[in-house]
Structure formats: C-alpha cells, structure tokens
Amino acid sequence: MRTALLAVALSAVLLAVAPAHAAETRIPERSLQQAAQLRERALADDTGWKIVESLTTEVGPRLAGSEADARAVAWAQAKFRELGFDKVWTEPVTFPRWERRGEQAAVVGAHAQPLAVTALGGSPGGTVEAPVVRFADLAALEAAPEGSLTGRIAFVDFQMQAARDGRGYREGGAIRSKGPSLAIRKGAAGFLMRSAGTDNHRVPHTGITRFDEGLVPLPSAALSIPDADQLARLAARGPVTVKLALDCGWDGQYTSHNVIGEITGRSLPKEVVVIGGHLDSWDLGTGAIDDAAGVGITMAAARLVAQLPRRPARSIRVIAWANEEQGLLGGKAYAEAHAADAGRHQLAAESDFGAGRIYAFNTGAPEHARAATAQIAQALAPLGIEYAPGQGSAGPDVGPLVAKGVTWAWLAQDGSDYFHLHHTADDTLDKIDPAALAQNVAAYAVFAYLAADAEGDFGSGAKAAAQH
C-alpha cells in the first residue's frame, strides 16, 4: 500500500512539473526562410577553418592536465570573446592527471627489431621483458585459463574495420578498456594490443584504459597496425619475446575547466540550445579531427547565428568540454552542475567524430516535436543530409546531460576514415577538408538557429523531474 501511495505521489509531482504539450512544436515559416539564407552564408564562410587552425597551431596537443590544457582554456575564452559571444565563462572540472614521458618496445632475441608502440592512457610505467601470447580477440583472451599468462605478455590482435558510422570501434575500444584487466586476471606481466584503428600507417593509436578495482595495473600499450602484423607473423614462426618499457603514470589531481560561450536569445534567453566539442586532445598529434574540428564547427555556427538581423528566441550555448578523452569528465561535470536546469535545455548536440560531411540528422524528441524535427531536417536536406527517424544517439559529452532529461540531437558525420587518424600522431590540420568543414558549420548553424527559434519545446525536463 505504501508503495502504491508513493507511486501516486510521484505521478502527481511529475504532472505538476512536466511541461504541458497543448500543441505540436513547430518552426515558423519566417525562421525557415532565414535558415535558408544562413545555410548559404555558412557554406561561404571560413571562420570554422580559422578557429581549427588557430587551436591546433597556437596550442597544439592538449593532453588533459598538461600545461597545454591550461593554455587551451585561455585560448577558448579569448576566442569566444574575439568572435563576439555575449557571455563567456568557465566551470571547473577536477580529475587525476596522467602523464606520458616515454615509451619503447622491441622484439629481442633471434629476430631483434624495434616496434612502434604507444602507452595507453592510464597505464603505469614499468619495463617488462617476456614471451608474447597472441589472442585473436577479447573473447579469446577471456577464454584463456587462469594463470596461463604468468610471466608473459598478452597480445590481442583484433583488426577494426572501417565504416561510415564507426561501428567497429565498439569492439576495438573495448579491447583497450577491458583487455588489460583481463590480462591481469590471467596472470600476465604486460599487455599489448593492435591499435584500435583502420589505417595501415606505422603510427600507433593511444586512448584511455581502465583497471578493475583491486587489481595491480600492468604496463599496457598499443602497437601500430603494421607492427601488430609483424608481431603476429613472428609469433606464427615460433616463440617471440618482447621488451616493453613505459615511462608514464598518474601524478596528482588537476583542475581544468569547461569553457562556455553564449549568444543571447531575443525573447527566451534563459532557455538554451547546447552545441559544442571537447577542448582536450591526446598528445601524439595536434587534435585536429579530435576535437578541434568540433570546437571550430560549433563556435563558428553560433557566431553566424549571432550576426543575423533577428536572433532566435532562445540562447545558443557553445561548450568546449574539458577532458573528454579520459572519461567524459567535462560532460559529467556540466550535467551535474546544470541538472536542475535540464528543462531549460531545448536540445543538445556535440560534434566529436571528425570533420567528415554530415549525412544524417535526427533528434530524440517525443511525438509532439517530431514535426519540428522533420522541419529542421528539411532545412538541412540541401546540404546532402538525410532525415533518419529512429536512428542516432547523444554525443559523448552530451550523454550525461541526456541522462538528466535533456533531449539529444544527432548530426551524423561520415567517419569512413576517422579511425585512420583517431588518437594518433597523424591527427593534424592537413587532414581536414575545408569544404567538408564548412558543410558541418552550415548544418550546425541551421540546426541551432531553428531549434532555438521553434514555437514549443523538444521534450527536455521529464527525466530531470523524476530524478530530483
């Protein structure tokens, strides 16, 4: 009985705080006409490119917790102001600091030769010289008998496949995050993996790994794909020993910041459309596609909206999130800080899948806002973007905000070659096509403007009401 009464009371609270949807959310014809002009202006504008060039050139690699992290935060604040944003502020994000100082690997013995390798983020330092045991995938490592890897290095040799939507990363990334702990449980002294990538260049892919609670971490690294091939061929010929030497590890706590710029809406300024990308990067390249591109695309899009003769009703908030790479820490901090305001977030979208052309669009909006979603899709269609109802999901840093009740939007980028470059030394400015970048800016400008000028909401707030 008590449970039933609580359920009734909770339902009453939800009904009291949930928005009433008397009519469908729609976008005015005047706004759609303005969006068509905005789209063409954006395609001819090079602001996005200039922003990406500035960040990758003036700051370069931006490993979370490094000296360059602090410079990136200062850069973002200055860039927002330079671009004419009405409000610019920072919000703190505190996390453990991981440092990379050096890394080497080599086959020793009869076929002695160096291997191109990079430490996985979160790995401890240490030197291991031991025989290698090859596994075709994570399942094969999991099936290994307990203790069978004592005094050995586990080598997981799974090859990711390229796809426009990057679906292969689900398994490739899982090897990086779960493999080291599995290896420890089997008794291993070290862990190697074929990089979670789709290229054939001799540049390894880094990325964060985790160690299950209670385990003593072991040196963990990724081989470039040609070097993984080489090690697999050697292992097929007979026993092979590798020496892995890593100088890296955790070093105290660090406080970085989410950097936020806002273009104020004309009539509903406290309601916001959120767009953005993450400010940090790994340290091997200059973080151009991951994710200076996302920062540049969304900063430029909001700037173009700000220059319109008639601003949208709601504000557009651009977030340069801190430390996405080591666990979505900026996204989680923002979601916690703004949980009570979930209902004021109209829609949220993140650009964090490179700089390839956007090919599909959808939102997680409920039925009453599907017509408005379709209207936005129609405005995006001339950019070669398809409406994809039933598809899509939140971007990484948007995910924690969505868990608080905010509705996501999805602008799907072509990631066919994204994992050629992801987390490598090859992630540099020259890999970005300026025309494709401009198409992204145009898409985000049109999306943000129309979402901000819609008559009605897109369903944010109910989950937040249920949780608080």
Secondary structure, DSSP 8 states (H G I E B T S, - for coil): -HHHHHHHHHHHHHHHHS----S--B--HHHHHHHHHHHHHHHT--HHHHHHHHHHHHT----TTSHHHHHHHHHHHHHHHHTT-SEEEEEEEEEEEEEEEEEEEEEESTT-EEE-EEE-BT---EEEEEEEEEESSHHHHHHS-TTTTTT-EEEE-------TT-TTHHHHHHHHHHHHHHHHHTT-SEEEEE-S----SS-----B----TT-----EEEE-HHHHHHHHHHHHHS--EEEEEEEEEEEEEEEEEEEEEEE--SSEEEEEEEEEEE----SSS--IIIIIHHHHHHHHHHHHHHTSSS--SEEEEEEEES--TTTSHHHHHHHHHTGGGGGGEEEEEE--S-SS-EEEEEE---GGGHHHHHHHHHHHGGGT-EE-TT-----TTTHHHHHTT--BEEEEE--TTHHHHTTSTT-SGGG--HHHHHHHHHHHHHHHHHHHH-BS--STTHHHHHH-
